[in-house]
Amino acid sequence: MRYMRIVWRRLTAMRTALILLFLLAVAAVPGSLLPQRPLNPDKTNSYIAAHGGWGRILDAIGMFDVFGSVWFAAIYLLLFISLVGCLIPRIRVHARAVVRKPLPAPRHLDRLPEGGRFETSDGPADYAAAARSALGRRWRVVQRTENSGAVTLSAEKGYSRETGNLIFHIALLASLLLIAVGRLYNYQGSRVVLQGANNGFCNTVSQYDAWKPGRFAAEGKVAPAPFCIDEMSKFTADYTAQGEPRTFRADVVYRANVNAAPKKATITVNHPLRLEGDRVYLINHGFAPEVTIRMPDGSVRHDVQAFIPTDAATLLSEGAFKQPGKTDARQDVGIEGLFAPTAVDAGNGLITSVSPRVSDPVLSLNVYLGDLDGSGAPQSVYSLDHSRMKRIGRANLVVGQTAKLPDGVTVRFDGWVPWAGLQVSHDPAQGYLLFAAGAMVLGLLGSLGVRRRRVWLRIAPAASAEDGSPTVVTVGGLARSDSGNFTTEFAELLSRLSAAGTQAAYRSTLHITMDDPIGAGKD
């Protein structure tokens, strides 16, 4: 039991909480540097394959799912427990300090780090009232009368420093809790939307290209909002002269529910469309080439497919077209494509792109004939399994050009349309998390900007009244923190206090630094 108490005291110390907070920040770094399996499983698998044994070691210790790993959850939970155990005693202590009256004046005020003495013709009671007025409302003042007949004033300010400190840590604790709750109830759905009519979707699981629910959302405890994005009427990408992205904008038509009237909206980067508690983000974009294919049986097919950028700087993109034959699986036509927005010849018939702008685009094709089923394993819509197909030709086409291939197959490049990747995100804790973040900032400003101060005044009749100054005022000051220049602040305060009485004469100021200023109140 003794060792458990020691462990608990160490765990709930503020130093431990700071260490755990630092560890949590360090632990989150791999999540930003390495591909994460929940976000991009294909890229993660490619990374592991490319790095061999090192990639497998990183996978075994959870580096490709950092935020879902056991060790990250353990740090998160320990930080939460540490903050709770640390804050509860501090809240009790601060609550008692707030309601407690300021301490009585020490016997030897001249032994405090800051001190001064002056005389006034006012009586002790009259000057005490004037001094309280000079201190102002920011000071909490208590007046006492000593056995000797002297009147003392005990003044304190700066309690909001600890209040701000507690608000910051409570808001941090609330943020950790809200993040955990948000992860349980959130969901994210992604959909590639082509420009034009009849390319929209509704907020249902079956209509997303990718769906990532939180635990409770996966169990059906969260009902998706019933809105629909009917179409993306226009997508605009603007670049600088150097090809750097400037603005991306998607103009969409949506309905708040299936029976609502259509409305128009514009989605830009970092400015999502907000619907029924959900947010629709614009996360990426690309091109969808359009082709016309004549099949071996003479039928004509029109197809348009989104291509995925392989080079983010130039938007050189790759994708696939798949057209099954009507009667014979061996007459399926599959096309691997490479779309270059601003094409240049890299030699040997290979093309690449030098800019993300569309200027004289080229569609490079490898055409296959055979069975699209391949190995029978699930296939990506962006790639082609041609293990049971044979290549019947290749071509580089400009818009309007047709490639004639064996078995009566022809492919014409008709043009292209832009596509945008839209992500629907639901996080019921986001609004509360914003409030908690604001409270953290306010609490931090309060804890850094407010300084704890204590001042005592002893107002006593002079030992001799022959000089016409019957009242002696002794002032002592103590800073509860080392921050700030309390010497200058105390000198200004002393000047105000000396001017508060009638015909006050400022005689002297003492500045004494003590190793144990609190001990000044002892005999």
N, C-alpha and C positions, 0 to 999 in steps of 0.2 A: 504494500500500500504506500509506503514511504517513497519508493521509486516511482510509482505512478504519479504521486503528487509532484515530484521533481520534474518528470516528463511533462506534466500538464502545465506547470509554471513556465518551463522553457518554451513549450509550444505556444502559449498565450502571451508571450512577451512581444512587445512591439518590434524588437530587433528581428525576431523570428518571422513575423509577418512581413517585414521589409525584405528579408532574404527570400521568402517564398514568392513574393511579388516579383522580385528580380528573376528568380528561377522560372516563373511562369512566362515572363517576357522573353527570356533566352530560349525556353522550350518552344515558343511559337515561331522562332526564326526559321527552322527547317520547313515549316508549313508555307513559308513565303519563297524559299529558295528551291525546294524540290517539288516536282509534280505530285499532286495529291489524287489518290485513286477515286475518292468520291466526286471530284470535279472533272477529272479527265483520265479515265482508266486506260485508254489507248496510249496516251502519252506516257503514263506511268509504266505500262508494260514495255514500251519501247525503251525507256530509260533503263529499266532493270536488265533487259536483254543486251543493251549496249555496254553496260558496265560490269557484266559478268558477276563474279563472286561478291564484289563490293556492293553491287545493286541488291543481291540476295540478302546480304547481311543487313543493309538498311531496311529492306522489306521486313525482315524477321523482327526487328526492334520497333517497327511501327512508324518509320520515318515517312512513309507515303500515305499515312492517315494519321497525322500528328494529333489533330483535335479529337479524334475518336480513340486514341491509344489509352492503355491502362495507366501508363506513367504520367501522361498529361492530366488525366482525370484525378490521379492521386495528388498531384501538386495543387490542382484546382480545389479539391476537397479539403486538403490540409490548410490552404490559405483561408478558405471560408471558415473553418473551425477556429483557426488562430485569430482571425479578426473578431469573431463573435466573443471568444474568451477574453480578448484584450479590451474590447469596447465596453462590455457590460460593467466591469469594475470602474473604468474611467468615467462612465456616465454617472454612476452613483456618487463618485467622489466630486465630480463637477457640480452635480445637483446640490450636494451639501454645501459646496463652496459658494454657490450663487445665493443661497438663502442665508448663509452665515454672515454676521456683521463683521466689518473690518476689525482687525486686531487692535487692542489698546496700544497707545503710544509707548514705545520703549522708554526706560528711565533716562538713558543717556542718548539723546537725539544727536548730539554732536559727534558721536562715534559712527554714525551711518556714513555710507559712501558720499552722500551729498547732504550738506547742511548749511544753515544760515541763521542769523539772529538780527532782529531789529526791534525798535521801540515805537510805541504809539501812545497818543494821549487818550485813546478810547479805553473804556473799561473792558474787561475780559468778555463779558456777555455781548456788548455791542460789537466789539471787533470780531467775535466768533461769527456773528450774523453777517458782517461785511465779508469775512473770509469765505464763508460758504457761498456767497453770491459771486465772489471773484473766481472761485474754483469752477463754477458752472455746472451744467447738468450732466456732463460726461463723467463726473466723479461721483462715486457713491460715498456719502459722508455720514459719519456717526459722531455725535457730540457727547462727551463724557465729562464728569467733574471728579477730580482726584481728591483724596483726603486732605491735601494741602490747600485746597481751595482753587487750584489752577484748573482752567478749562482746557480740554484737549479735543482736537479734531482728528479723526482717523479717516483718511480718504483713499479709495482704491479705484482704479479703472483698468480696462483691458480684459475683462472677463470674456468678451466676445472672441478673444484669440483662441481660447480653448474650445469655445462653442464652435467656431469655424473649423478647428481641427477635428472635432467630433463629427460635424456635419460632413466634412470631406470623407472621413473613414466610413461613416454610416452609408453615404452615397456610394462609395466604392463597394461596400458589402452588398448593397441593393443592386448595383450593376452586375456583380457576379451572379446573384440570384436570378436577375432578369434575363441574363444571357442564357443561363441553364434552362429557364422556363421557355424562352423563345426557341431554343433548340428542340424542345419536346413538341411544341405546337406549330412549328413553322413548316412551310413547304415551298419548293421552288420548281417551276416548270419552264422548260425552254422550248421554243418553237422557231423554226426558220420560216419567214414569211416573204413570199415573192411579191414584187410590186404588181398591182393589177387587181381586178375583181376576182371574186371566188377563191381567194387564197387565205382567208381568215381562219379563225379558230375560236372555240369557246373554252371557258375555264373548267375543263374536265380532264381527268387523267388520261383518257384514251386519245386525246387530241394533241398531246405533247410529244415532242421528239425525245425529251429527257425529263424524268420526274424524280425529284429527290425530296421525299417527305420526312418530317421529324417522326419520332416514335409514335406519338398520339395521332398525328395526321395519318400515318400508315395504318393505324388501327381503326380509322374511320371516325375518330372523335372530333375531327375538324372538318366542317363542311365548306368546300371551296365556294367563293362568291360566284353568283350565276351570271357573270358578265361575258360579253363576246367582243372580240376584235374582228369586225366584219371584213376589213380589207386594209391594206397599206396602199393608199392612193398614189403616193409619191415618196421616193427616197432621194435625198440630196446629200452629196459628199463634196466638200469644198477643201481645196488644198492650196498651200502656198506655192510660190514659183519654184521652190526647191523640192516640192513634192511632199512636204510635211502636212499632216492633217490639220485642218483648221476647224471645221464644223461638220457634224453629221446630224441629219434631221430626218425623221420619219413622220409623214403625215398620215394619220390613220382615221378610220371611221369605226366607232365602237357603240355598243349598247350596254347600259348599266345592268340590264337583265334582258331575257329573251323577248319580253313584251314591250320594252322601252323603245322610244323613238331613237333613230341613229343620231349620233353627234360626232363632230369632228374634233380632233386634238392633234397636237404636235409633241413628239417625244424626241428629246435630245439627250446627249450624254450628261449624266448627273441630274437630269430633270425628268423624272419618270412621270408616267400617267398614273394617278391615284384613283383607284376604284374599289369601293366597298371594303376598305381596309387593306387591299392589296396594292402593289406597285408594279407597274409594267416598265421595265428598263430596256433601253437600247444598248446591247452589249457588243455586237460586232456586225459586220456587213460583208458582202461579197457580190459575185456575179453568177447569173444563171444563164448559160448559153441555150439557145433555141435551135433545134435541128429538125429536119424532115428526112425520114428514113424510108427508102423503098425496100421492102422485104423480099426474100427469094420467091415468095408466092405472088409477088406483084402488088400486094397491099401497101398502102402508104400510111406511115405513122408520123405524127407530130409529137415532139417531146421537148420538155424544158426541165433541166435539173440544176439544182444549186451546186456550185463547185466550192470547195473549201480552200481558202488561201494557204499556200505552203510557205509564202514569203510575205510577212506582214508589211514590209517596206514597199514592195512593188505590187502586192496582191496577185502575184502569179498563183493560179489556182488549179486544182485538179479535181476530177470527178468522173462519173460514169453514166452511160445511158444503157438501159436494158430493155429489149423488146422481144418477148417470147413469140415463137412461131404459132400459127393457128392450130396446126394438126401434128406437126412433127417437132419434138423437142430438139432434134438435131439441127433444126433450122432457126434456132434462136440467134438473135443478133445482139452482141455486146460491144460496147465502145468505151475504151479508156480515153479520157480527154485531158488536155492541158490548155487552159485559157490564159492568154497573155494580153492584158489591157493595152499596153504600149509595147508592141512586139519588136524584138530585134533577133537577127539570126546569130546563134551562138556557134554555127559551123556544123557540118554534116547533117543538115536538115533539122537540127535541134533549135528550138526557140526559147527565149526567155523574155522577161519584161523589165523595163527600166523605170517605170513610173506607175503609181496606182491610178492615174488618170486614164480614161479610155480614149485612145487615139490610134486608129487603124489596128483594131484588135485582131488576133489570130487565134484560131482554134486548132490545136494539134491533136490528131486522132490516131488511135490504133484500133482497127475494127476486127472483131472476131466472129466466127460462125460456129455454132455447135450447141451444147447443152448448158444453159445458164445455171442449172442446179448445182453443177460442180460436185464438190464433195458431200453436199447435202447439209453442211453446217450453216448456221445463220450467217448472213452476209450484211455488210454495211451498204447503205444506199450510195455511199461515196466511193466505193471500190468495186472491182470486178474479179470474180473467181473464174479464171479462164483455163482451169486445169483440164476441163473436158471440151475445150474449144480450140479451134485453130485460127491463127491470124491470117486474114485474107487481104490485108493491105493497111497502109498508113498514109496520112495526108496532112498537110498544113493548109487550112482554109481561111480565107478572108470572108467577110460578110457577103452573102449572095453566091458564093462559089460552091460547086458541087464536085464531089469525088465519086468516080465510077469504079466499082470494085467487082471481083468475080461473083458468079452465081446471081447476077442481076441486082446486086445490092448497090444502092447509091445513098450518099449522105450529103445533104445540103446544109450549110451554116446560114441560118436565117437571121441571126442577131443575138441579142442578149437583153436581159432585164436585171436590175439590181435586186438583191435580197437583203433582209435585215434579220439579225438574230434578236428576238424579244425574249426577255426573261420575266416571268411573273413570280413575285416574291411575297410571301405572307409571313409576317412576324408580329404577333399580337403584343409583344413586349417592347416594340421599337419606340413608341411614344413615351412610355414610362422610362425607357432607357435614356432617351434624350433629356427628360426631366432630371434624372439622376446625374447625368453628365453635367448639366447646368448647376446642380447643387454642389457637385465636386469642385467646379471652378469657383463658385461663390465662397465655399468653405475654405478653399486654398487661399483665395485673396484675403479673406478675413484672418486666417492664421498667420499669413505673412505680413499683412499690413497693419495689424493691431499689436501694440506693445503693452505688456503688463506693467503697471506703475503703482507704487504705494507712497503716500506722503502723510506725515504726521505734524501737527502743530500743537505746541504747548503754550498757552496764553496765561501768563501769571503776573501779578502785581510786582513791580520792581522792589528790590530790597530797600531802596531809598527813593523817596519821591521829591527830593529837594530840587532836582533839575527839571521838574515839570513833566516828566515822561513816566507816568506811573505803571505802564504796562509793558512787559517784555514778551516778545513773541519768538519762540525757538522753532525752527522748521527743520525737519529731516526727511530725506527721500531715499527710496530704494527701488531699483529696477529689478523686476522679476525675470528679465531676460537680458542677454548681453547685446541684443540687436538695438540699433538706434543710438543716437548721441544724447543720453539722458542728462549729461552735464549741462549742455546748452539748453535743453528743455527745462531743466530744473531752475537754471538762472532766470529764464523768462518767467517761469511760474513764481519765483521768489520776488521778482520785480513787481508782478501784479499784486501779490499778497501785501508787499510793503506799501503799495500805493492805495490799498483798500481802506486803511484806517484814516482818521482825521489827523492831519499834520504829522504824518508818519515820517520818521527819519531812518533811512537805511544805513545801518552801522557797519556790518561786516558779513561776509559770506565764508563759510568754511567748506573746503572740499577735501574730505579725508577718505582714503581707500582702506577698507578693513578686510582682513582675511576671512573673518566670520561676522558679517554685518548682522545676521540674525541674533548673534550672541550679544548685541548691544542692548538688548532688552533685559539682560540678566544682571544681577547685582555683582 
